[in-house]
Structures are given as structure tokens and as C-alpha cells.
Amino acid sequence: MSKTILLAVDTTDHVAAAAEMARELAGDSGDRVLVLHVHEFAVGRFGRIQVDCVDGEGERVAADIVTSLRVAGVAAESDIRKTPVGHIAKAIISVAEECDARMIMLGSTSSHDVPHLPFGNVSLRLLHLATRPVMIVPKAPVPVNTVEPIAVAVTG
């Protein structure tokens, strides 16, 4: 019996590795993938303002991932939610409960001030609040260009 993998995405470049991992796992297990983007809104003096990304960007990222998953033969769909600033982790957990997700998967931003702590604010909160498995996928390492040694002839 197939289940659901909840892939939570934002608009940064680290989602590619998580999307690839979701594709591999769903391809092996027959699970469907629900690609979730959560918009954050702040309410202030000038009204309600979306603060997470440019309007439409989250939808585009989710749609692109769903398309690539479907091309790979994985059942996938997207979901877009909205939440107040600071509540993304709770929104992700709520969606995971609604769809009875097998696991929550997301990419690691690796942008924390402490270099040996690879979790961002949302991932850290998910780890503490979730009652389901959470998989944090590190972004793919950037290949290091090796420089060939140059032979220098020394004449005496």
C-alpha cells in the first residue's frame, strides 16, 4: 500500500537535492509525493505582506518539481498554504497530519551561524515538533575543481 511523502520546499537552490531524494524513495516504494510550499505573511501598519518570496515564485517551484517527478513516473501533486511569520513548521506538520504522510522531507539550508549545525530555523523546529519521521537532505556538494600541477623546467 503506497503512502505519501511530504516534500516541503522553499524557493532557494537547496531544494533540488531533496526533490531528487524524494524521487528516488517514491520510485522505489510507489509512494506519492506531495510538494508543499508555505507562504509566510506579516501583518503590520500597511496591511498583510507576503515575506517569504516573490509572488508566484513558490507556486512555480512546486509546479516544476511536480512536473519533474511525474516525468520520472512518480505520482505527485502540489499544495500551497499560508501562515503567519514564524509558523511554517507548524503548517508543515498540519499538512503532514492531514495527508497522513509517511515522512516529512526538506532540504537543508546550511545557512546557520554555527558552521557545524546544518539545520535552519524551520528544520530545527520540525525536528522538535514533528511526531513523524523528518528527513533533512543536505544540498549536493559543489564539485571542487582540481588544478593540474604545472611542470616548470628549471635550468641552472
Rosetta silent file (secondary structure, phi, psi, omega in degrees, C-alpha in Angstrom):
SEQUENCE: MSKTILLAVDTTDHVAAAAEMARELAGDSGDRVLVLHVHEFAVGRFGRIQVDCVDGEGERVAADIVTSLRVAGVAAESDIRKTPVGHIAKAIISVAEECDARMIMLGSTSSHDVPHLPFGNVSLRLLHLATRPVMIVPKAPVPVNTVEPIAVAVTG
SCORE:     score description
SCORE:     0.000 S_00000001
   1 L     0.000  124.804 -178.704    0.000    0.000    0.000 S_00000001
   2 L   -79.944  153.291  178.813    1.511    3.296   -1.051 S_00000001
   3 L  -125.449 -164.980 -176.736    1.681    6.253    1.255 S_00000001
   4 E  -118.028  135.525  169.367    2.620    9.885    0.989 S_00000001
   5 E  -103.613  123.967  177.792    5.985   11.590    1.262 S_00000001
   6 E   -93.659  113.551  178.626    5.546   15.261    2.142 S_00000001
   7 E  -103.384  106.864  179.781    8.257   17.304    0.444 S_00000001
   8 E   -88.879  126.178 -175.981    8.339   20.808    1.912 S_00000001
   9 E  -126.545  153.158  169.694   10.041   23.286   -0.418 S_00000001
  10 L  -122.508 -161.749 -174.216   11.022   26.912   -0.461 S_00000001
  11 L  -105.343   16.331  178.034   12.473   28.966   -3.289 S_00000001
  12 L   -89.810  171.093 -174.910   16.173   28.510   -2.544 S_00000001
  13 L   -77.262   -7.099 -177.331   18.528   26.291   -4.515 S_00000001
  14 L   -79.922   -2.811 -179.255   18.839   23.610   -1.820 S_00000001
  15 H   -75.638  -18.636 -176.408   15.500   22.005   -2.729 S_00000001
  16 H   -61.250  -44.675 -179.132   16.979   20.163   -5.718 S_00000001
  17 H   -65.643  -38.530  178.823   18.731   17.518   -3.604 S_00000001
  18 H   -67.743  -39.615  178.260   15.592   16.950   -1.516 S_00000001
  19 H   -64.498  -39.773  178.156   13.449   16.636   -4.649 S_00000001
  20 H   -65.091  -41.343  178.530   15.887   14.082   -6.079 S_00000001
  21 H   -65.061  -41.110  177.673   15.819   12.081   -2.829 S_00000001
  22 H   -62.093  -40.710  178.366   12.002   12.165   -2.825 S_00000001
  23 H   -61.750  -44.884 -179.797   12.021   10.914   -6.424 S_00000001
  24 H   -63.358  -48.066 -177.764   14.332    8.013   -5.526 S_00000001
  25 H   -65.441  -44.182 -179.211   12.359    6.990   -2.436 S_00000001
  26 H   -68.680  -34.907  177.921    8.959    7.287   -4.101 S_00000001
  27 H   -64.173  -37.802 -179.867   10.202    5.442   -7.176 S_00000001
  28 H   -75.939  -36.027 -172.537   11.356    2.537   -5.013 S_00000001
  29 H   -99.425  -16.756 -175.422    8.311    2.423   -2.710 S_00000001
  30 L    81.585    6.742  178.327    5.476    3.503   -5.005 S_00000001
  31 L   -67.694  156.342  171.604    4.612    6.344   -2.622 S_00000001
  32 E   -93.024  158.337  179.023    3.117    9.554   -3.929 S_00000001
  33 E  -117.285  126.527  173.272    4.858   12.864   -3.245 S_00000001
  34 E  -103.369  113.489 -178.724    3.011   15.925   -2.025 S_00000001
  35 E   -91.863  116.145 -174.218    5.130   19.004   -2.774 S_00000001
  36 E  -113.703  130.279  169.347    4.263   21.708   -0.251 S_00000001
  37 E  -120.870  133.541  179.926    5.195   25.364   -0.260 S_00000001
  38 E  -114.340  121.189  175.621    4.081   27.544    2.655 S_00000001
  39 E   -83.533  137.391  176.264    3.823   31.303    2.183 S_00000001
  40 E  -102.287  134.621  178.545    4.626   33.444    5.225 S_00000001
  41 E  -123.322  139.972  174.067    2.662   36.621    5.807 S_00000001
  42 E  -111.037  143.147  176.979    3.333   39.514    8.158 S_00000001
  43 E  -115.512  125.584 -177.892    0.604   41.860    9.270 S_00000001
  44 E  -146.725 -157.780 -176.258    1.629   45.364   10.087 S_00000001
  45 L   -57.174  -34.286 -176.081    0.867   49.002    9.684 S_00000001
  46 L  -102.415   17.062  177.128    0.461   48.728    5.921 S_00000001
  47 E   102.855 -158.392 -176.475   -1.598   45.547    5.907 S_00000001
  48 E   -93.188  125.982 -175.637   -0.783   41.948    5.121 S_00000001
  49 E  -126.959  131.897  174.870    2.504   41.395    3.268 S_00000001
  50 E   -76.339  125.666 -174.082    3.944   38.165    1.857 S_00000001
  51 L  -114.551   -3.665 -174.223    7.509   37.935    3.186 S_00000001
  52 L   -85.984  -35.224 -178.184    8.788   34.526    2.043 S_00000001
  53 L  -164.709  174.871  176.525    9.301   35.049   -1.704 S_00000001
  54 L   -66.078  144.149 -178.986    8.202   36.989   -4.761 S_00000001
  55 L   -54.132  126.345  178.925    4.536   36.488   -5.585 S_00000001
  56 L    91.027  -14.763 -177.002    4.099   33.311   -7.644 S_00000001
  57 H   -68.833  -42.445  178.112    7.630   32.013   -7.091 S_00000001
  58 H   -62.073  -40.695  177.798    6.646   29.327   -4.544 S_00000001
  59 H   -64.301  -40.062  179.735    3.942   28.057   -6.871 S_00000001
  60 H   -64.514  -45.772  179.718    6.411   27.910   -9.769 S_00000001
  61 H   -60.703  -47.478  179.985    8.991   25.937   -7.758 S_00000001
  62 H   -61.475  -43.378 -179.885    6.355   23.454   -6.549 S_00000001
  63 H   -64.841  -40.416  178.866    4.925   23.032  -10.055 S_00000001
  64 H   -63.070  -41.518  179.657    8.391   22.472  -11.569 S_00000001
  65 H   -67.307  -43.148  178.026    9.182   19.770   -9.003 S_00000001
  66 H   -59.434  -43.601  179.289    5.807   18.079   -9.546 S_00000001
  67 H   -60.634  -46.311 -178.740    6.420   18.068  -13.310 S_00000001
  68 H   -66.454  -34.989  177.337    9.881   16.513  -12.933 S_00000001
  69 H   -66.747  -43.167 -179.940    8.528   13.869  -10.531 S_00000001
  70 H   -64.427  -39.675  177.328    5.698   12.956  -12.901 S_00000001
  71 H   -60.717  -33.459  178.982    8.115   12.690  -15.829 S_00000001
  72 L   -81.655    2.024  177.365   10.094   10.203  -13.684 S_00000001
  73 L    87.996   15.611 -179.617    6.914    8.152  -13.174 S_00000001
  74 L   -99.893  133.135  174.325    6.180    9.292   -9.608 S_00000001
  75 L   -68.758  123.169 -176.036    2.644   10.250   -8.563 S_00000001
  76 E  -147.857  150.159  173.331    2.941   13.846   -7.396 S_00000001
  77 E  -149.786  165.438 -178.986    0.855   16.921   -6.686 S_00000001
  78 E  -115.706  158.987  177.359    1.447   20.303   -5.126 S_00000001
  79 E  -143.872  135.148  178.859   -0.170   22.182   -2.274 S_00000001
  80 E  -118.698  127.978  178.760    0.267   25.840   -1.356 S_00000001
  81 E  -123.976  168.939  178.538   -0.560   27.055    2.147 S_00000001
  82 E  -129.939  145.253  179.880   -0.355   30.355    4.003 S_00000001
  83 E  -154.162  156.035  173.908    0.724   31.050    7.575 S_00000001
  84 E   -66.237  157.486  178.826    1.792   33.951    9.785 S_00000001
  85 L   -52.572  134.704  176.237    5.517   34.651   10.083 S_00000001
  86 L    90.138    0.670 -175.823    7.280   32.105   12.264 S_00000001
  87 L  -118.865   22.281 -178.624    4.737   29.296   11.871 S_00000001
  88 H   -62.260  -45.031 -178.367    5.985   27.429    8.797 S_00000001
  89 H   -59.463  -42.700  178.555    6.974   24.312   10.773 S_00000001
  90 H   -64.260  -37.464  178.472    3.515   24.112   12.352 S_00000001
  91 H   -66.089  -40.609  178.050    1.883   24.490    8.931 S_00000001
  92 H   -62.785  -45.082  179.446    4.041   21.673    7.522 S_00000001
  93 H   -62.289  -39.601  178.797    3.142   19.410   10.437 S_00000001
  94 H   -61.569  -44.196  178.556   -0.545   20.199    9.957 S_00000001
  95 H   -66.478  -39.194  178.335   -0.399   19.183    6.285 S_00000001
  96 H   -59.950  -38.832  178.328    1.555   16.023    7.203 S_00000001
  97 H   -70.627  -41.167  179.927   -1.243   15.052    9.584 S_00000001
  98 H   -59.309  -42.376 -175.832   -3.971   15.846    7.022 S_00000001
  99 L   -97.677    6.354 -179.356   -2.417   13.608    4.362 S_00000001
 100 L    50.084   53.205 -176.977   -1.122   11.003    6.855 S_00000001
 101 E   -64.099  140.022  174.346    2.406   11.424    5.493 S_00000001
 102 E   -67.119  -39.897  178.996    4.878    8.602    5.947 S_00000001
 103 E  -155.674  159.986  174.145    7.623   11.207    6.369 S_00000001
 104 E  -107.709  129.775 -178.850    8.365   14.881    6.050 S_00000001
 105 E  -125.515  139.921  175.217   11.292   15.712    3.795 S_00000001
 106 E  -153.922  162.400  178.573   13.025   19.023    3.219 S_00000001
 107 E   -86.539  151.316  177.567   16.345   20.400    2.091 S_00000001
 108 L   -87.679  132.560  178.930   18.929   21.762    4.469 S_00000001
 109 L   -79.304  -25.730 -177.720   19.739   25.417    4.044 S_00000001
 110 L    50.643   37.839 -176.953   23.115   25.067    5.753 S_00000001
 111 L  -118.562   22.759 -179.768   22.914   28.766    6.495 S_00000001
 112 L   -77.173  152.847  179.784   23.089   28.717   10.270 S_00000001
 113 L   -63.177  -30.712 -179.192   25.604   30.932   12.071 S_00000001
 114 L   -88.346  116.603 -172.128   27.171   27.889   13.711 S_00000001
 115 L   -62.443  -25.348 -177.656   29.140   26.102   10.961 S_00000001
 116 L   -96.421    9.101  177.829   28.683   22.596   12.385 S_00000001
 117 L  -112.958   98.126 -170.886   24.915   22.907   12.802 S_00000001
 118 L   -82.609   16.828 -175.908   23.429   22.156    9.369 S_00000001
 119 L  -109.863  139.626  174.363   19.819   22.928   10.276 S_00000001
 120 L   -88.253 -177.096 -177.035   17.877   26.085    9.604 S_00000001
 121 H   -60.700  -46.969 -178.241   15.106   27.501   11.736 S_00000001
 122 H   -66.708  -46.271 -178.861   12.269   25.551   10.061 S_00000001
 123 H   -63.334  -40.263  179.709   14.128   22.225   10.039 S_00000001
 124 H   -63.705  -42.763  177.813   15.138   22.579   13.672 S_00000001
 125 H   -64.727  -40.102  177.833   11.543   23.328   14.692 S_00000001
 126 H   -61.021  -42.782  179.698   10.280   20.375   12.653 S_00000001
 127 H   -59.403  -35.149 -178.295   12.727   18.067   14.392 S_00000001
 128 H   -84.298  -29.498 -172.943   11.382   19.184   17.774 S_00000001
 129 H   -99.863  -25.904 -172.010    7.667   19.352   16.953 S_00000001
 130 L   -71.382  145.491  174.320    7.020   16.519   14.488 S_00000001
 131 L  -107.803    9.712  177.348    5.514   13.198   15.513 S_00000001
 132 L  -122.042  162.487  176.658    6.510   11.669   12.158 S_00000001
 133 L   -60.724  140.971  177.126    9.956   10.985   10.709 S_00000001
 134 E  -121.855  125.786  177.133   11.692   14.055    9.334 S_00000001
 135 E  -112.218  121.009  177.740   14.404   13.717    6.693 S_00000001
 136 E  -105.874  116.139 -174.461   16.653   16.708    6.145 S_00000001
 137 E   -97.636  121.152  177.733   18.556   16.327    2.885 S_00000001
 138 L   -69.709  150.528  177.972   21.830   18.242    2.598 S_00000001
 139 L   -68.430  153.089 -178.017   22.359   20.109   -0.627 S_00000001
 140 L   -62.382  138.503  179.860   24.595   18.391   -3.134 S_00000001
 141 L   -66.413  145.465  177.381   28.248   19.263   -2.657 S_00000001
 142 L   -78.800  126.523 -179.221   29.752   21.644   -5.146 S_00000001
 143 L   -63.091  137.644 -179.858   32.420   19.810   -7.131 S_00000001
 144 L   -89.074  125.982  177.509   35.901   21.089   -6.392 S_00000001
 145 L   -76.278  121.228  179.001   37.844   21.978   -9.477 S_00000001
 146 L   -89.076  138.401 -179.643   41.218   20.346   -9.239 S_00000001
 147 L   -98.931  126.473  178.020   44.096   22.266  -10.657 S_00000001
 148 L   -72.564  136.466  177.989   46.622   20.242  -12.594 S_00000001
 149 L   -66.584  143.665 -179.729   50.175   20.881  -11.446 S_00000001
 150 L   -97.122  128.468  176.960   52.225   22.808  -13.926 S_00000001
 151 L   -81.275  127.817 -179.460   55.607   21.384  -14.813 S_00000001
 152 L  -117.370  127.066  178.183   58.264   24.037  -14.684 S_00000001
 153 L   -89.366  127.709 -179.512   61.648   23.468  -16.234 S_00000001
 154 L  -111.603  123.269  177.655   64.446   24.941  -14.210 S_00000001
 155 L  -108.225  144.036 -168.073   67.739   25.499  -15.936 S_00000001
 156 L   -98.078    0.000    0.000   70.772   26.006  -13.932 S_00000001
